[in-house]
Amino acid sequence: MSKNNSNHTAVASSAQDKILFPLSLLILAASIVGYYVYSEVHPVVRVLSMLAGVGVSLFVMSKTEKGRGWIHYLGSVKKEVQTVVWPTRQETVQMTLIVFVVVTVMGVFLWLVDMFFLWAVQLLTGQGG
């Protein structure tokens, strides 16, 4: 009997998902379209109404199975980002300086190579002084 009940719940959830997911996308699209249709309204009101529409859309989507999966995924992403060992300020400054130095040296090197090829082409074509 419990197997039949869980199967009935899954079917009801699937039917509910088939309604809620497109509804959430419709709310999202309506809030974005409304932002552009009501261009004469004050920009702050337009942005706030669009953000409210996005919030309602996300709330409706969170009631679907796919939305709960995305929420679970974002929670695991947040945990993963917290476990990352970020570089210290000193390491970041040192790496940035190294990048600047390498870019400068390569820029000078490529400029010298370009000048050499310019000189060689002018010499070969007889355009040089």
VEXLO-747269 format. One record per atom (N, C-alpha, C): atom name; residue in three letters; x, y, z; residue number from 1. Coordinates in nm, 4 decimals, padded with zeros to 6 digits. Last residue first. Example, Ala and Ser with C-alpha at 12.3 -4.5 7.8 and 13.67 -1.06 7.14 Angstrom:
residues 2
{atom N res SER X 01.2850 Y -00.2250 Z 00.7080 n 2}
{atom CA res SER X 01.3670 Y -00.1060 Z 00.7140 n 2}
{atom C res SER X 01.2900 Y 00.0030 Z 00.7870 n 2}
{atom N res ALA X 01.3190 Y -00.5690 Z 00.7800 n 1}
{atom CA res ALA X 01.2300 Y -00.4500 Z 00.7800 n 1}
{atom C res ALA X 01.3200 Y -00.3300 Z 00.7800 n 1}
//
This chain:
residues 129
{atom N res GLY X 06.6318 Y 05.3589 Z -04.6197 n 129}
{atom CA res GLY X 06.7236 Y 05.4677 Z -04.6498 n 129}
{atom C res GLY X 06.8578 Y 05.4184 Z -04.6687 n 129}
{atom N res GLY X 06.4181 Y 05.1090 Z -04.7720 n 128}
{atom CA res GLY X 06.4893 Y 05.1701 Z -04.6599 n 128}
{atom C res GLY X 06.5885 Y 05.2737 Z -04.7066 n 128}
{atom N res GLN X 06.3206 Y 04.9843 Z -04.9900 n 127}
{atom CA res GLN X 06.2462 Y 05.1017 Z -04.9442 n 127}
{atom C res GLN X 06.3190 Y 05.1734 Z -04.8302 n 127}
{atom N res GLY X 06.4150 Y 04.7453 Z -05.0869 n 126}
{atom CA res GLY X 06.4804 Y 04.8672 Z -05.1298 n 126}
{atom C res GLY X 06.4077 Y 04.9928 Z -05.0861 n 126}
{atom N res THR X 06.3292 Y 04.5057 Z -04.9956 n 125}
{atom CA res THR X 06.2486 Y 04.5700 Z -05.1008 n 125}
{atom C res THR X 06.3087 Y 04.7002 Z -05.1488 n 125}
{atom N res LEU X 06.5181 Y 04.4397 Z -04.8018 n 124}
{atom CA res LEU X 06.4983 Y 04.3499 Z -04.9152 n 124}
{atom C res LEU X 06.4206 Y 04.4147 Z -05.0278 n 124}
{atom N res LEU X 06.4886 Y 04.6530 Z -04.6194 n 123}
{atom CA res LEU X 06.6184 Y 04.6271 Z -04.6819 n 123}
{atom C res LEU X 06.6026 Y 04.5417 Z -04.8079 n 123}
{atom N res GLN X 06.2237 Y 04.6238 Z -04.5415 n 122}
{atom CA res GLN X 06.2657 Y 04.7475 Z -04.6077 n 122}
{atom C res GLN X 06.3980 Y 04.7290 Z -04.6794 n 122}
{atom N res VAL X 06.2447 Y 04.3727 Z -04.4207 n 121}
{atom CA res VAL X 06.1594 Y 04.3900 Z -04.5392 n 121}
{atom C res VAL X 06.1970 Y 04.5166 Z -04.6133 n 121}
{atom N res ALA X 06.4214 Y 04.4327 Z -04.2075 n 120}
{atom CA res ALA X 06.4580 Y 04.3328 Z -04.3064 n 120}
{atom C res ALA X 06.3741 Y 04.3482 Z -04.4342 n 120}
{atom N res TRP X 06.2721 Y 04.6258 Z -04.0616 n 119}
{atom CA res TRP X 06.4034 Y 04.6619 Z -04.1180 n 119}
{atom C res TRP X 06.4426 Y 04.5642 Z -04.2295 n 119}
{atom N res LEU X 06.0551 Y 04.4623 Z -03.9901 n 118}
{atom CA res LEU X 06.0328 Y 04.5840 Z -04.0672 n 118}
{atom C res LEU X 06.1627 Y 04.6271 Z -04.1352 n 118}
{atom N res PHE X 06.1865 Y 04.2697 Z -03.8350 n 117}
{atom CA res PHE X 06.1231 Y 04.2299 Z -03.9603 n 117}
{atom C res PHE X 06.0923 Y 04.3501 Z -04.0484 n 117}
{atom N res PHE X 06.2731 Y 04.4382 Z -03.6244 n 116}
{atom CA res PHE X 06.3702 Y 04.3645 Z -03.7044 n 116}
{atom C res PHE X 06.3089 Y 04.3240 Z -03.8380 n 116}
{atom N res MET X 06.0277 Y 04.5268 Z -03.5213 n 115}
{atom CA res MET X 06.1203 Y 04.6248 Z -03.5788 n 115}
{atom C res MET X 06.2254 Y 04.5556 Z -03.6667 n 115}
{atom N res ASP X 05.9295 Y 04.2792 Z -03.4298 n 114}
{atom CA res ASP X 05.8572 Y 04.3525 Z -03.5335 n 114}
{atom C res ASP X 05.9488 Y 04.4546 Z -03.6004 n 114}
{atom N res VAL X 06.1180 Y 04.2275 Z -03.2289 n 113}
{atom CA res VAL X 06.1059 Y 04.1351 Z -03.3423 n 113}
{atom C res VAL X 06.0348 Y 04.2042 Z -03.4577 n 113}
{atom N res LEU X 06.0593 Y 04.4460 Z -03.0588 n 112}
{atom CA res LEU X 06.1916 Y 04.4335 Z -03.1203 n 112}
{atom C res LEU X 06.1889 Y 04.3393 Z -03.2407 n 112}
{atom N res TRP X 05.7962 Y 04.3794 Z -02.9881 n 111}
{atom CA res TRP X 05.8215 Y 04.5060 Z -03.0565 n 111}
{atom C res TRP X 05.9578 Y 04.5014 Z -03.1266 n 111}
{atom N res LEU X 05.8391 Y 04.1404 Z -02.8535 n 110}
{atom CA res LEU X 05.7639 Y 04.1377 Z -02.9786 n 110}
{atom C res LEU X 05.7809 Y 04.2671 Z -03.0575 n 110}
{atom N res PHE X 05.9869 Y 04.2462 Z -02.6314 n 109}
{atom CA res PHE X 06.0453 Y 04.1455 Z -02.7207 n 109}
{atom C res PHE X 05.9724 Y 04.1433 Z -02.8555 n 109}
{atom N res VAL X 05.7961 Y 04.4170 Z -02.5154 n 108}
{atom CA res VAL X 05.9216 Y 04.4729 Z -02.5665 n 108}
{atom C res VAL X 05.9858 Y 04.3754 Z -02.6650 n 108}
{atom N res GLY X 05.6024 Y 04.2201 Z -02.4466 n 107}
{atom CA res GLY X 05.5683 Y 04.3317 Z -02.5337 n 107}
{atom C res GLY X 05.6914 Y 04.3944 Z -02.5956 n 107}
{atom N res MET X 05.7462 Y 04.0587 Z -02.2701 n 106}
{atom CA res MET X 05.7012 Y 04.0018 Z -02.3975 n 106}
{atom C res MET X 05.6625 Y 04.1124 Z -02.4957 n 106}
{atom N res VAL X 05.7815 Y 04.2453 Z -02.0617 n 105}
{atom CA res VAL X 05.8981 Y 04.1873 Z -02.1292 n 105}
{atom C res VAL X 05.8573 Y 04.1296 Z -02.2647 n 105}
{atom N res THR X 05.5099 Y 04.2933 Z -01.9934 n 104}
{atom CA res THR X 05.5966 Y 04.4018 Z -02.0388 n 104}
{atom C res THR X 05.7163 Y 04.3477 Z -02.1156 n 104}
{atom N res VAL X 05.4269 Y 04.0370 Z -01.9125 n 103}
{atom CA res VAL X 05.3585 Y 04.1027 Z -02.0239 n 103}
{atom C res VAL X 05.4447 Y 04.2156 Z -02.0796 n 103}
{atom N res VAL X 05.6005 Y 03.9982 Z -01.6952 n 102}
{atom CA res VAL X 05.6080 Y 03.9090 Z -01.8114 n 102}
{atom C res VAL X 05.5412 Y 03.9727 Z -01.9322 n 102}
{atom N res VAL X 05.5131 Y 04.2053 Z -01.5231 n 101}
{atom CA res VAL X 05.6517 Y 04.2014 Z -01.5709 n 101}
{atom C res VAL X 05.6628 Y 04.1156 Z -01.6968 n 101}
{atom N res PHE X 05.2437 Y 04.1339 Z -01.4779 n 100}
{atom CA res PHE X 05.2778 Y 04.2626 Z -01.5387 n 100}
{atom C res PHE X 05.4186 Y 04.2615 Z -01.5968 n 100}
{atom N res VAL X 05.2821 Y 03.8818 Z -01.3525 n 99}
{atom CA res VAL X 05.2086 Y 03.8908 Z -01.4796 n 99}
{atom C res VAL X 05.2423 Y 04.0215 Z -01.5500 n 99}
{atom N res ILE X 05.4146 Y 03.9636 Z -01.1211 n 98}
{atom CA res ILE X 05.4814 Y 03.8735 Z -01.2148 n 98}
{atom C res ILE X 05.4136 Y 03.8794 Z -01.3515 n 98}
{atom N res LEU X 05.2118 Y 04.1154 Z -00.9996 n 97}
{atom CA res LEU X 05.3357 Y 04.1804 Z -01.0440 n 97}
{atom C res LEU X 05.4108 Y 04.0937 Z -01.1437 n 97}
{atom N res THR X 05.0313 Y 03.9079 Z -00.9461 n 96}
{atom CA res THR X 04.9917 Y 04.0182 Z -01.0337 n 96}
{atom C res THR X 05.1145 Y 04.0901 Z -01.0866 n 96}
{atom N res MET X 05.1785 Y 03.7532 Z -00.7665 n 95}
{atom CA res MET X 05.1397 Y 03.6952 Z -00.8955 n 95}
{atom C res MET X 05.0990 Y 03.8042 Z -00.9951 n 95}
{atom N res GLN X 05.1982 Y 03.9394 Z -00.5522 n 94}
{atom CA res GLN X 05.3175 Y 03.8865 Z -00.6182 n 94}
{atom C res GLN X 05.2839 Y 03.8297 Z -00.7562 n 94}
{atom N res VAL X 04.9281 Y 03.9771 Z -00.4830 n 93}
{atom CA res VAL X 05.0079 Y 04.0911 Z -00.5289 n 93}
{atom C res VAL X 05.1312 Y 04.0409 Z -00.6045 n 93}
{atom N res THR X 04.8636 Y 03.7156 Z -00.4014 n 92}
{atom CA res THR X 04.7914 Y 03.7780 Z -00.5114 n 92}
{atom C res THR X 04.8703 Y 03.8942 Z -00.5692 n 92}
{atom N res GLU X 05.0347 Y 03.6790 Z -00.1836 n 91}
{atom CA res GLU X 05.0472 Y 03.5927 Z -00.3012 n 91}
{atom C res GLU X 04.9789 Y 03.6543 Z -00.4228 n 91}
{atom N res GLN X 04.9314 Y 03.8782 Z -00.0114 n 90}
{atom CA res GLN X 05.0703 Y 03.8857 Z -00.0576 n 90}
{atom C res GLN X 05.0901 Y 03.7998 Z -00.1831 n 90}
{atom N res ARG X 04.6736 Y 03.7826 Z 00.0378 n 89}
{atom CA res ARG X 04.6907 Y 03.9108 Z -00.0309 n 89}
{atom C res ARG X 04.8320 Y 03.9219 Z -00.0877 n 89}
{atom N res THR X 04.6595 Y 03.4282 Z -00.0395 n 88}
{atom CA res THR X 04.6677 Y 03.5423 Z 00.0515 n 88}
{atom C res THR X 04.6850 Y 03.6698 Z -00.0294 n 88}
{atom N res PRO X 04.4199 Y 03.2334 Z -00.2285 n 87}
{atom CA res PRO X 04.5533 Y 03.2892 Z -00.2052 n 87}
{atom C res PRO X 04.5476 Y 03.4080 Z -00.1088 n 87}
{atom N res TRP X 04.1934 Y 02.9935 Z -00.0794 n 86}
{atom CA res TRP X 04.2158 Y 03.1143 Z -00.1576 n 86}
{atom C res TRP X 04.3560 Y 03.1688 Z -00.1288 n 86}
{atom N res VAL X 04.0984 Y 02.6834 Z -00.1030 n 85}
{atom CA res VAL X 04.2031 Y 02.7573 Z -00.0327 n 85}
{atom C res VAL X 04.2392 Y 02.8773 Z -00.1209 n 85}
{atom N res VAL X 03.7567 Y 02.5920 Z -00.0832 n 84}
{atom CA res VAL X 03.8693 Y 02.6336 Z -00.1669 n 84}
{atom C res VAL X 03.9696 Y 02.7108 Z -00.0807 n 84}
{atom N res THR X 03.5363 Y 02.5483 Z 00.0680 n 83}
{atom CA res THR X 03.6512 Y 02.4612 Z 00.0938 n 83}
{atom C res THR X 03.7732 Y 02.4990 Z 00.0108 n 83}
{atom N res GLN X 03.3475 Y 02.7246 Z -00.0274 n 82}
{atom CA res GLN X 03.3997 Y 02.7495 Z 00.1068 n 82}
{atom C res GLN X 03.5207 Y 02.6624 Z 00.1373 n 82}
{atom N res VAL X 03.2836 Y 02.6059 Z -00.2673 n 81}
{atom CA res VAL X 03.3561 Y 02.7336 Z -00.2711 n 81}
{atom C res VAL X 03.4164 Y 02.7640 Z -00.1346 n 81}
{atom N res GLU X 03.1385 Y 02.3869 Z -00.1690 n 80}
{atom CA res GLU X 03.2653 Y 02.3637 Z -00.2408 n 80}
{atom C res GLU X 03.3488 Y 02.4912 Z -00.2454 n 80}
{atom N res LYS X 02.9116 Y 02.5089 Z -00.0623 n 79}
{atom CA res LYS X 03.0019 Y 02.4344 Z 00.0261 n 79}
{atom C res LYS X 03.1383 Y 02.4145 Z -00.0388 n 79}
{atom N res LYS X 02.8056 Y 02.6130 Z -00.2999 n 78}
{atom CA res LYS X 02.8450 Y 02.7047 Z -00.1925 n 78}
{atom C res LYS X 02.9410 Y 02.6356 Z -00.0964 n 78}
{atom N res VAL X 02.7461 Y 02.3761 Z -00.4330 n 77}
{atom CA res VAL X 02.8460 Y 02.4676 Z -00.4905 n 77}
{atom C res VAL X 02.8964 Y 02.5635 Z -00.3833 n 77}
{atom N res SER X 02.5444 Y 02.2785 Z -00.2721 n 76}
{atom CA res SER X 02.6711 Y 02.2048 Z -00.2773 n 76}
{atom C res SER X 02.7815 Y 02.2898 Z -00.3392 n 76}
{atom N res GLY X 02.3510 Y 02.4742 Z -00.3242 n 75}
{atom CA res GLY X 02.3996 Y 02.4551 Z -00.1878 n 75}
{atom C res GLY X 02.5321 Y 02.3803 Z -00.1865 n 75}
{atom N res LEU X 02.3092 Y 02.4309 Z -00.5957 n 74}
{atom CA res LEU X 02.3680 Y 02.5581 Z -00.5536 n 74}
{atom C res LEU X 02.4203 Y 02.5502 Z -00.4101 n 74}
{atom N res TYR X 02.1891 Y 02.1732 Z -00.5788 n 73}
{atom CA res TYR X 02.3156 Y 02.1924 Z -00.6500 n 73}
{atom C res TYR X 02.3843 Y 02.3216 Z -00.6061 n 73}
{atom N res HIS X 01.9534 Y 02.2348 Z -00.4421 n 72}
{atom CA res HIS X 02.0495 Y 02.1418 Z -00.3814 n 72}
{atom C res HIS X 02.1872 Y 02.1586 Z -00.4463 n 72}
{atom N res ILE X 01.8380 Y 02.3997 Z -00.6365 n 71}
{atom CA res ILE X 01.8683 Y 02.4543 Z -00.5039 n 71}
{atom C res ILE X 01.9707 Y 02.3663 Z -00.4327 n 71}
{atom N res TRP X 01.8046 Y 02.2145 Z -00.8419 n 70}
{atom CA res TRP X 01.8938 Y 02.3287 Z -00.8612 n 70}
{atom C res TRP X 01.9331 Y 02.3910 Z -00.7279 n 70}
{atom N res GLY X 01.6175 Y 02.0422 Z -00.7228 n 69}
{atom CA res GLY X 01.7488 Y 01.9909 Z -00.7633 n 69}
{atom C res GLY X 01.8487 Y 02.1033 Z -00.7818 n 69}
{atom N res ARG X 01.4034 Y 02.2140 Z -00.6965 n 68}
{atom CA res ARG X 01.4669 Y 02.1632 Z -00.5741 n 68}
{atom C res ARG X 01.6047 Y 02.1051 Z -00.6054 n 68}
{atom N res GLY X 01.3510 Y 02.2454 Z -00.9718 n 67}
{atom CA res GLY X 01.3914 Y 02.3605 Z -00.8909 n 67}
{atom C res GLY X 01.4582 Y 02.3173 Z -00.7614 n 67}
{atom N res LYS X 01.2678 Y 01.9879 Z -01.0387 n 66}
{atom CA res LYS X 01.3874 Y 02.0438 Z -01.1021 n 66}
{atom C res LYS X 01.4401 Y 02.1630 Z -01.0222 n 66}
{atom N res GLU X 01.0338 Y 01.9733 Z -00.8874 n 65}
{atom CA res GLU X 01.1435 Y 01.8787 Z -00.8610 n 65}
{atom C res GLU X 01.2745 Y 01.9319 Z -00.9187 n 65}
{atom N res THR X 00.9105 Y 02.2972 Z -00.7785 n 64}
{atom CA res THR X 00.9174 Y 02.1839 Z -00.8704 n 64}
{atom C res THR X 01.0353 Y 02.0948 Z -00.8332 n 64}
{atom N res LYS X 00.9338 Y 02.5114 Z -00.6146 n 63}
{atom CA res LYS X 00.8323 Y 02.4137 Z -00.5762 n 63}
{atom C res LYS X 00.8305 Y 02.2926 Z -00.6694 n 63}
{atom N res SER X 01.1042 Y 02.6838 Z -00.7349 n 62}
{atom CA res SER X 01.1577 Y 02.6049 Z -00.6236 n 62}
{atom C res SER X 01.0582 Y 02.5000 Z -00.5749 n 62}
{atom N res MET X 00.9427 Y 02.8194 Z -00.9132 n 61}
{atom CA res MET X 01.0297 Y 02.7144 Z -00.9649 n 61}
{atom C res MET X 01.0841 Y 02.6267 Z -00.8527 n 61}
{atom N res VAL X 00.8270 Y 03.0033 Z -00.7402 n 60}
{atom CA res VAL X 00.7418 Y 02.9031 Z -00.8044 n 60}
{atom C res VAL X 00.8267 Y 02.7876 Z -00.8554 n 60}
{atom N res PHE X 01.0598 Y 03.1479 Z -00.6761 n 59}
{atom CA res PHE X 00.9826 Y 03.0819 Z -00.5713 n 59}
{atom C res PHE X 00.8946 Y 02.9717 Z -00.6296 n 59}
{atom N res LEU X 01.1342 Y 03.2479 Z -00.9250 n 58}
{atom CA res LEU X 01.2234 Y 03.1544 Z -00.8558 n 58}
{atom C res LEU X 01.1507 Y 03.0797 Z -00.7450 n 58}
{atom N res SER X 00.9109 Y 03.4149 Z -00.9705 n 57}
{atom CA res SER X 00.9417 Y 03.3060 Z -01.0625 n 57}
{atom C res SER X 01.0321 Y 03.2016 Z -00.9962 n 57}
{atom N res VAL X 00.9416 Y 03.5976 Z -00.7642 n 56}
{atom CA res VAL X 00.8217 Y 03.5128 Z -00.7674 n 56}
{atom C res VAL X 00.8457 Y 03.3925 Z -00.8573 n 56}
{atom N res GLY X 01.1887 Y 03.7112 Z -00.8489 n 55}
{atom CA res GLY X 01.1761 Y 03.6445 Z -00.7190 n 55}
{atom C res GLY X 01.0563 Y 03.5513 Z -00.7137 n 55}
{atom N res VAL X 01.1170 Y 03.8224 Z -01.0925 n 54}
{atom CA res VAL X 01.2192 Y 03.7179 Z -01.0897 n 54}
{atom C res VAL X 01.2108 Y 03.6404 Z -00.9585 n 54}
{atom N res GLY X 00.9326 Y 04.0124 Z -00.9976 n 53}
{atom CA res GLY X 00.8905 Y 03.9066 Z -01.0890 n 53}
{atom C res GLY X 00.9882 Y 03.7911 Z -01.0927 n 53}
{atom N res ALA X 01.1046 Y 04.1737 Z -00.8484 n 52}
{atom CA res ALA X 00.9949 Y 04.1040 Z -00.7809 n 52}
{atom C res ALA X 00.9440 Y 03.9896 Z -00.8675 n 52}
{atom N res LEU X 01.2666 Y 04.2690 Z -01.0544 n 51}
{atom CA res LEU X 01.3265 Y 04.1846 Z -00.9505 n 51}
{atom C res LEU X 01.2196 Y 04.1087 Z -00.8728 n 51}
{atom N res MET X 01.0738 Y 04.4205 Z -01.1891 n 50}
{atom CA res MET X 01.1356 Y 04.3079 Z -01.2572 n 50}
{atom C res MET X 01.1995 Y 04.2132 Z -01.1558 n 50}
{atom N res SER X 01.0152 Y 04.6113 Z -00.9955 n 49}
{atom CA res SER X 00.9089 Y 04.5205 Z -01.0390 n 49}
{atom C res SER X 00.9669 Y 04.3998 Z -01.1129 n 49}
{atom N res LEU X 01.2672 Y 04.7368 Z -00.9747 n 48}
{atom CA res LEU X 01.2102 Y 04.6681 Z -00.8587 n 48}
{atom C res LEU X 01.0994 Y 04.5717 Z -00.8990 n 48}
{atom N res VAL X 01.2895 Y 04.8426 Z -01.2346 n 47}
{atom CA res VAL X 01.3865 Y 04.7447 Z -01.1864 n 47}
{atom C res VAL X 01.3291 Y 04.6670 Z -01.0681 n 47}
{atom N res ARG X 01.0680 Y 05.0184 Z -01.2415 n 46}
{atom CA res ARG X 01.0811 Y 04.9105 Z -01.3401 n 46}
{atom C res ARG X 01.1758 Y 04.8026 Z -01.2901 n 46}
{atom N res VAL X 01.1290 Y 05.1929 Z -01.0342 n 45}
{atom CA res VAL X 01.0075 Y 05.1122 Z -01.0245 n 45}
{atom C res VAL X 01.0161 Y 04.9941 Z -01.1207 n 45}
{atom N res VAL X 01.3592 Y 05.3074 Z -01.1403 n 44}
{atom CA res VAL X 01.3673 Y 05.2351 Z -01.0132 n 44}
{atom C res VAL X 01.2456 Y 05.1430 Z -00.9973 n 44}
{atom N res PRO X 01.2710 Y 05.4387 Z -01.3779 n 43}
{atom CA res PRO X 01.3588 Y 05.3209 Z -01.3845 n 43}
{atom C res PRO X 01.3664 Y 05.2399 Z -01.2545 n 43}
{atom N res HIS X 00.9249 Y 05.5225 Z -01.4106 n 42}
{atom CA res HIS X 01.0536 Y 05.5521 Z -01.3482 n 42}
{atom C res HIS X 01.1408 Y 05.4259 Z -01.3444 n 42}
{atom N res VAL X 00.7807 Y 05.4461 Z -01.7304 n 41}
{atom CA res VAL X 00.7758 Y 05.4431 Z -01.5842 n 41}
{atom C res VAL X 00.9175 Y 05.4684 Z -01.5306 n 41}
{atom N res GLU X 00.8227 Y 05.4137 Z -01.9960 n 40}
{atom CA res GLU X 00.7958 Y 05.5502 Z -01.9496 n 40}
{atom C res GLU X 00.7887 Y 05.5596 Z -01.7974 n 40}
{atom N res SER X 00.8499 Y 05.1447 Z -02.0482 n 39}
{atom CA res SER X 00.9717 Y 05.2248 Z -02.0470 n 39}
{atom C res SER X 00.9484 Y 05.3670 Z -01.9971 n 39}
{atom N res TYR X 00.6997 Y 04.8985 Z -02.0298 n 38}
{atom CA res TYR X 00.6697 Y 05.0168 Z -01.9491 n 38}
{atom C res TYR X 00.7933 Y 05.1058 Z -01.9357 n 38}
{atom N res VAL X 00.8324 Y 04.7099 Z -02.1867 n 37}
{atom CA res VAL X 00.7065 Y 04.7660 Z -02.2331 n 37}
{atom C res VAL X 00.6751 Y 04.8962 Z -02.1593 n 37}
{atom N res TYR X 01.0577 Y 04.6314 Z -02.0395 n 36}
{atom CA res TYR X 01.0763 Y 04.7064 Z -02.1635 n 36}
{atom C res TYR X 00.9466 Y 04.7713 Z -02.2133 n 36}
{atom N res TYR X 00.9461 Y 04.5043 Z -01.8173 n 35}
{atom CA res TYR X 01.0510 Y 04.6045 Z -01.7971 n 35}
{atom C res TYR X 01.0664 Y 04.6914 Z -01.9217 n 35}
{atom N res GLY X 00.7791 Y 04.3167 Z -01.9325 n 34}
{atom CA res GLY X 00.7207 Y 04.4331 Z -01.8667 n 34}
{atom C res GLY X 00.8222 Y 04.5437 Z -01.8428 n 34}
{atom N res VAL X 00.9678 Y 04.1260 Z -02.0094 n 33}
{atom CA res VAL X 00.8960 Y 04.2008 Z -02.1129 n 33}
{atom C res VAL X 00.8347 Y 04.3271 Z -02.0528 n 33}
{atom N res ILE X 01.0400 Y 04.0368 Z -01.7516 n 32}
{atom CA res ILE X 01.1407 Y 04.0969 Z -01.8402 n 32}
{atom C res ILE X 01.0737 Y 04.1792 Z -01.9492 n 32}
{atom N res SER X 00.7989 Y 03.9387 Z -01.6546 n 31}
{atom CA res SER X 00.8661 Y 04.0462 Z -01.5807 n 31}
{atom C res SER X 00.9721 Y 04.1135 Z -01.6673 n 31}
{atom N res ALA X 00.7409 Y 03.7424 Z -01.8448 n 30}
{atom CA res ALA X 00.6506 Y 03.8570 Z -01.8297 n 30}
{atom C res ALA X 00.7186 Y 03.9714 Z -01.7552 n 30}
{atom N res ALA X 00.9467 Y 03.5584 Z -01.7982 n 29}
{atom CA res ALA X 00.9388 Y 03.6280 Z -01.9270 n 29}
{atom C res ALA X 00.8509 Y 03.7525 Z -01.9170 n 29}
{atom N res LEU X 00.8735 Y 03.4784 Z -01.5361 n 28}
{atom CA res LEU X 01.0044 Y 03.5381 Z -01.5632 n 28}
{atom C res LEU X 01.0016 Y 03.6179 Z -01.6926 n 28}
{atom N res ILE X 00.6225 Y 03.3676 Z -01.5848 n 27}
{atom CA res ILE X 00.6345 Y 03.4826 Z -01.4931 n 27}
{atom C res ILE X 00.7665 Y 03.5546 Z -01.5175 n 27}
{atom N res LEU X 00.7007 Y 03.1569 Z -01.7535 n 26}
{atom CA res LEU X 00.6099 Y 03.2602 Z -01.8034 n 26}
{atom C res LEU X 00.6175 Y 03.3860 Z -01.7160 n 26}
{atom N res LEU X 00.8529 Y 03.0033 Z -01.5797 n 25}
{atom CA res LEU X 00.9176 Y 03.0631 Z -01.6969 n 25}
{atom C res LEU X 00.8323 Y 03.1747 Z -01.7563 n 25}
{atom N res SER X 00.6496 Y 02.9294 Z -01.4023 n 24}
{atom CA res SER X 00.7616 Y 03.0102 Z -01.3528 n 24}
{atom C res SER X 00.8368 Y 03.0758 Z -01.4688 n 24}
{atom N res LEU X 00.4905 Y 02.7787 Z -01.5756 n 23}
{atom CA res LEU X 00.4351 Y 02.8990 Z -01.5129 n 23}
{atom C res LEU X 00.5477 Y 02.9888 Z -01.4626 n 23}
{atom N res PRO X 00.6546 Y 02.5616 Z -01.6380 n 22}
{atom CA res PRO X 00.6234 Y 02.6603 Z -01.7425 n 22}
{atom C res PRO X 00.5656 Y 02.7903 Z -01.6857 n 22}
{atom N res PHE X 00.6524 Y 02.4577 Z -01.3623 n 21}
{atom CA res PHE X 00.7760 Y 02.4971 Z -01.4306 n 21}
{atom C res PHE X 00.7483 Y 02.5930 Z -01.5464 n 21}
{atom N res LEU X 00.3817 Y 02.4003 Z -01.2914 n 20}
{atom CA res LEU X 00.4581 Y 02.5049 Z -01.2222 n 20}
{atom C res LEU X 00.5821 Y 02.5498 Z -01.2983 n 20}
{atom N res ILE X 00.2956 Y 02.1906 Z -01.4623 n 19}
{atom CA res ILE X 00.2236 Y 02.3179 Z -01.4581 n 19}
{atom C res ILE X 00.3127 Y 02.4290 Z -01.4021 n 19}
{atom N res LYS X 00.4697 Y 01.9855 Z -01.4242 n 18}
{atom CA res LYS X 00.4365 Y 02.0212 Z -01.5622 n 18}
{atom C res LYS X 00.3592 Y 02.1521 Z -01.5693 n 18}
{atom N res ASP X 00.4624 Y 01.9587 Z -01.1483 n 17}
{atom CA res ASP X 00.5821 Y 02.0148 Z -01.2114 n 17}
{atom C res ASP X 00.5533 Y 02.0605 Z -01.3537 n 17}
{atom N res GLN X 00.2158 Y 01.8325 Z -01.1194 n 16}
{atom CA res GLN X 00.2330 Y 01.9664 Z -01.0632 n 16}
{atom C res GLN X 00.3540 Y 02.0344 Z -01.1270 n 16}
{atom N res ALA X 00.2795 Y 01.5902 Z -01.2352 n 15}
{atom CA res ALA X 00.1750 Y 01.6723 Z -01.2956 n 15}
{atom C res ALA X 00.1855 Y 01.8161 Z -01.2469 n 15}
{atom N res SER X 00.4745 Y 01.5071 Z -01.0521 n 14}
{atom CA res SER X 00.5097 Y 01.5249 Z -01.1920 n 14}
{atom C res SER X 00.4070 Y 01.6121 Z -01.2629 n 14}
{atom N res SER X 00.3227 Y 01.4886 Z -00.8208 n 13}
{atom CA res SER X 00.4325 Y 01.5840 Z -00.8251 n 13}
{atom C res SER X 00.4725 Y 01.6120 Z -00.9689 n 13}
{atom N res ALA X 00.1524 Y 01.2826 Z -00.8950 n 12}
{atom CA res ALA X 00.0962 Y 01.4141 Z -00.8636 n 12}
{atom C res ALA X 00.2037 Y 01.5210 Z -00.8703 n 12}
{atom N res VAL X 00.3413 Y 01.0791 Z -00.9234 n 11}
{atom CA res VAL X 00.2607 Y 01.1184 Z -01.0385 n 11}
{atom C res VAL X 00.2012 Y 01.2562 Z -01.0157 n 11}
{atom N res ALA X 00.4380 Y 01.0655 Z -00.6596 n 10}
{atom CA res ALA X 00.5300 Y 01.0981 Z -00.7685 n 10}
{atom C res ALA X 00.4541 Y 01.1436 Z -00.8924 n 10}
{atom N res THR X 00.2048 Y 00.9894 Z -00.5249 n 9}
{atom CA res THR X 00.2673 Y 01.1183 Z -00.4931 n 9}
{atom C res THR X 00.3616 Y 01.1610 Z -00.6043 n 9}
{atom N res HIS X 00.1671 Y 00.7353 Z -00.6350 n 8}
{atom CA res HIS X 00.0642 Y 00.8372 Z -00.6555 n 8}
{atom C res HIS X 00.1207 Y 00.9771 Z -00.6288 n 8}
{atom N res ASN X 00.3961 Y 00.6115 Z -00.5326 n 7}
{atom CA res ASN X 00.3806 Y 00.6226 Z -00.6770 n 7}
{atom C res ASN X 00.2773 Y 00.7301 Z -00.7105 n 7}
{atom N res SER X 00.3358 Y 00.6187 Z -00.2628 n 6}
{atom CA res SER X 00.4524 Y 00.6950 Z -00.3095 n 6}
{atom C res SER X 00.4469 Y 00.7122 Z -00.4603 n 6}
{atom N res ASN X 00.1073 Y 00.4504 Z -00.2667 n 5}
{atom CA res ASN X 00.0947 Y 00.5882 Z -00.2194 n 5}
{atom C res ASN X 00.2124 Y 00.6722 Z -00.2694 n 5}
{atom N res ASN X 00.2157 Y 00.2072 Z -00.3486 n 4}
{atom CA res ASN X 00.1134 Y 00.2700 Z -00.4308 n 4}
{atom C res ASN X 00.0989 Y 00.4177 Z -00.3947 n 4}
{atom N res LYS X 00.3806 Y 00.1579 Z -00.1314 n 3}
{atom CA res LYS X 00.4404 Y 00.1732 Z -00.2633 n 3}
{atom C res LYS X 00.3427 Y 00.2437 Z -00.3568 n 3}
{atom N res SER X 00.1988 Y 00.1250 Z 00.0719 n 2}
{atom CA res SER X 00.2843 Y 00.2425 Z 00.0763 n 2}
{atom C res SER X 00.3520 Y 00.2668 Z -00.0576 n 2}
{atom N res MET X 00.0818 Y -00.1186 Z 00.0000 n 1}
{atom CA res MET X 00.0000 Y 00.0000 Z 00.0000 n 1}
{atom C res MET X 00.0866 Y 00.1254 Z 00.0000 n 1}
//
